[in-house]
């Protein structure tokens, strides 16, 4: 089992939690189930339809996929020191790879890491 943590920004907001609340009920329930599976199975889900590595210079940086037609995406960081997955940024996948959202998630990841002393 892993802890699931929602990233909290400097203003005390939880971007992924707020994004989830804005989803329709079907997508929200599917995403909730995927997050629960991530907490139960961790990286055993890697390279399945649910979890992929986000390529780049960052390690332990993943994309959780779910929702109707797997259109919902959440950027996730595995914090090995705390046995946790941190939910950083959520978005709806549009046609092709959504580079802007990945870059936003990477910025949030770097902010998170700077507060963790890494």
C-alpha positions as CSV (number, residue, x, y, z in Angstrom):
1,X,0.0,0.0,0.0
2,X,1.1,3.5,-0.8
3,X,-0.1,6.9,0.5
4,X,-1.9,9.1,-2.0
5,X,-1.2,12.8,-1.4
6,X,-2.7,15.7,-3.3
7,X,-0.1,18.4,-3.9
8,X,-0.9,21.6,-2.1
9,X,0.4,24.9,-3.6
10,X,1.7,27.9,-1.8
11,X,-1.8,29.3,-1.5
12,X,-3.1,26.1,0.1
13,X,-5.0,25.0,-3.0
14,X,-5.0,21.4,-4.2
15,X,-5.0,21.6,-8.0
16,X,-5.9,17.9,-8.7
17,X,-8.6,17.7,-6.1
18,X,-10.2,20.9,-7.5
19,X,-9.9,19.6,-11.1
20,X,-11.5,16.3,-10.0
21,X,-14.5,18.2,-8.5
22,X,-15.1,19.8,-11.9
23,X,-15.4,16.5,-13.7
24,X,-18.7,14.9,-14.6
25,X,-19.8,12.2,-12.1
26,X,-18.8,9.3,-14.3
27,X,-15.3,10.6,-15.0
28,X,-14.9,11.5,-11.3
29,X,-15.8,8.1,-10.1
30,X,-13.5,6.4,-12.7
31,X,-10.6,8.6,-11.7
32,X,-11.3,7.9,-8.0
33,X,-11.1,4.2,-8.7
34,X,-7.8,4.6,-10.6
35,X,-6.3,6.6,-7.8
36,X,-7.3,3.9,-5.3
37,X,-5.7,1.3,-7.6
38,X,-2.5,3.3,-7.7
39,X,-2.4,3.4,-3.9
40,X,-2.9,-0.4,-3.8
41,X,-0.6,-1.5,-6.6
42,X,1.9,1.3,-7.2
43,X,4.3,0.8,-10.1
44,X,3.0,-2.7,-10.8
45,X,0.6,-0.6,-13.0
46,X,3.5,0.8,-15.0
47,X,3.2,0.3,-18.8
48,X,-0.5,-0.7,-18.5
49,X,-3.4,1.3,-19.8
50,X,-3.4,3.1,-16.5
51,X,0.2,4.3,-15.9
52,X,3.1,5.4,-18.0
53,X,6.4,7.2,-17.4
54,X,6.4,10.8,-18.5
55,X,9.6,11.1,-20.5
56,X,12.2,13.8,-19.7
57,X,14.9,14.5,-17.2
58,X,12.7,13.8,-14.2
59,X,12.6,10.5,-12.5
60,X,9.6,9.0,-10.7
61,X,7.3,11.1,-12.8
62,X,4.2,9.3,-14.2
63,X,0.9,9.9,-16.0
64,X,-2.1,8.2,-14.6
65,X,-4.8,7.7,-17.2
66,X,-8.5,7.1,-16.7
67,X,-12.0,8.3,-17.3
68,X,-14.2,7.8,-20.3
69,X,-12.0,6.9,-23.2
70,X,-9.0,7.4,-20.9
71,X,-9.2,11.1,-21.5
72,X,-8.5,12.1,-17.9
73,X,-4.8,12.5,-17.0
74,X,-3.0,13.1,-13.7
75,X,0.7,13.8,-13.4
76,X,2.0,11.8,-10.5
77,X,5.3,11.8,-8.6
78,X,6.5,8.8,-6.6
79,X,8.0,10.1,-3.3
80,X,10.0,6.9,-2.3
81,X,11.1,8.4,1.0
82,X,7.5,8.6,2.2
83,X,6.1,5.6,0.3
84,X,3.7,8.0,-1.4
85,X,2.4,9.1,-4.8
86,X,1.8,12.8,-5.1
87,X,-0.9,13.9,-7.4
88,X,0.4,17.1,-9.1
89,X,-1.7,18.2,-12.0
90,X,-4.9,17.0,-13.8
91,X,-6.2,17.6,-17.3
92,X,-8.3,16.3,-20.1
93,X,-6.3,14.8,-22.9
94,X,-6.9,16.5,-26.2
95,X,-5.8,15.4,-29.7
96,X,-2.2,14.4,-29.6
97,X,0.2,14.8,-26.6
98,X,-0.7,17.8,-24.5
99,X,2.8,19.3,-24.0
100,X,1.5,22.4,-22.2
101,X,0.0,20.3,-19.5
102,X,3.1,18.1,-19.1
103,X,5.2,21.2,-18.8
104,X,2.8,22.6,-16.2
105,X,3.0,19.4,-14.3
106,X,6.8,19.4,-14.5
107,X,6.9,23.0,-13.1
108,X,4.6,21.8,-10.2
109,X,6.9,18.8,-9.6
110,X,10.0,21.1,-9.3
111,X,8.1,23.3,-6.9
112,X,7.2,20.3,-4.8
113,X,10.7,18.9,-4.8
114,X,12.1,22.3,-3.7
115,X,9.9,22.2,-0.6
116,X,11.0,18.7,0.2
117,X,14.7,19.5,0.3
118,X,15.6,17.4,-2.8
